Amino acid sequence: MASSSYMTCNRATTARLSILFLLLVGLFLFRDLWLPDNSSYKPRPPPLQATSPDTKHAGTLQVHNSTATKSAASFSQACASVPGADKVLVLLKTGATELYQKLPTHVVTTFTCVPHYMVFSDLAQTFAGLPIHDAVAPVSSHFREHHGDFELYRKLQQYQREGQDMSNLKGDGGWNLDKWKFLPMLFKAFERAEKLDGIEWFFLMEADTSVSWTNLLQWLKTMDPKEPHYLGAQNVIGDTTFAHGGSGVILSRRTADLMLQRRDSMGKSAYDEKWEEETSTSCCGDEIIARAFKDVGVELTPAWPLIQGETVNSIDWTENHWCTPAITWHHVSPLEVDLLFQFQNDWVEAHGWTEPYLYHHVFDHFIARHVAVNRTKWNNISKDQKFISASLAQAEDRDFYALEEYERASVESAEACAEACGRKGEWECLQWMFTPGRCYLGKDLRFGRSDEREGGEHWVSGWVRERLERFEERFAGCKKVRWHG
């Protein structure tokens, strides 16, 4: 009797499980056949020719071919085949401590448009099949194993062996190590370009750089790659004028050929030894490569503001920018990289690949609507005139009691600060910001950032809308595009 009850119970349980299984199968079929696919995850095929990253024991250096990692979107398919795209080799410089925070966004945005690119870091890795090349490995063991600048490099290798999170080393000597990447990275790219068909230009960027692919390609068409070009946003250290690396650096094929010829004529070992010694006493890698270019007779051609180092929020929107194509931004977050990429997509869909977008188009899209009203807990980077109460003033600040009466009153309220801005001349004050005891005025338009999550002072910021409208009217039209720095 007990056995019969057990068999009956077992059969009932089996029947219930069978019915439940059929119901689940039906639900999955219903979802796949009838419900729309709203998943944000779209699997992509693995990269073609995904070889191991280079180390000192590795073989041929590989350039990643982005064709296999492009998304299925029509824009991504089109932008990599735009005339001129295959003539540019893009070099992205990053570091192992930030790679997983900053590189992924470029892989799914910037690089979908770039047929030829290489990623350089301070550690050989592979990211989703993409080889990350160690730019520091070619430096002689004399420096790598003993020089203080390489302490982080040695630590990174230890963390890699132990499987530790390398982002925990962020800020621990990265700047000192970074300068050693520049020249070895360039020569690896130059040598690789000799094995590719038709490379005419090299574009160097960093992981927190955003580049407009359409504007860059249109600009390159205005120049001859057979001429020695070295372009970027100019900085000066001592006697050296150099292109700021994070803003973006452009080199022609002729410049690369001159560098390779000089290195071959000196002998690679002698050349590298000379420039390693120079690097060891320099502050910055972008300054070092400027000296190396000058050594072969190539001087910097200033390209600001086409190439520049601000973000959309921090740039001063002036007549210098308004009618100029916006090619690069620096210190951008992954979110900003994506937003600027989407803006480019929309622009190209509306205007094609032969019309550049200008700074004022970026302003209209990202900024204009936000400066129509005052903003609380916001710092808009006003800094041209500073009125500070006597109780807060430092020795270098203006004498509070020597200020005009309305200037002294400006430190008492946001309304009084705005009034002080209004009493200044038309082009003396376009914006203001106030915190108790301080009123700062700005003659140039900047958007700034929220200070809500910052400690210390919180600001109220405002813009003089009527003056901004007259500024925009003054430069309306942009009848001539400025393709020069």
Secondary structure, 3 states (H helix, E strand, C coil): CHHHHHHHHHHHHHHHHHHHHHHHHHHHHHHHHHCCCCCCCCCCCCCCCCCCCCCCCCCCCCCEEHHHHCCCCHHHHHHCCCCCHHHEEEEEECCCCCHHHHHHHHHHCHHHHCCEEEEEECCCEEECCEEEEECCCCCCHHHHCCCHHHHHHHHHHHHHHHCCCHHHHCCCCHHHHHCCCHHHHHHHHHHHHCCCCCCCEEEEEECCEEECHHHHHHHHCCCCCCCCCEEECEEEECCEEEECHHHCEEEEHHHHHHHHHHHHHHCHHHHHHHHHHHHHCCCCHHHHHHHHHHHCCCCCEECCCCCCCCCCCCCCECHHHHCCECCEEECCCHHHHHHHHHHHHHHHHHHCCCCCCEHHHHHHHHCHHHHHCCEECEECCCCCEEEECCCCCCCCCCCHHHCCHHHHHCCCCHHHHHHHHHHCCCCCCCEEEEECCEEEEECCECCCEECCCCCCCCCEEEECHHHHHHHHHHCCCCCCCCCCC
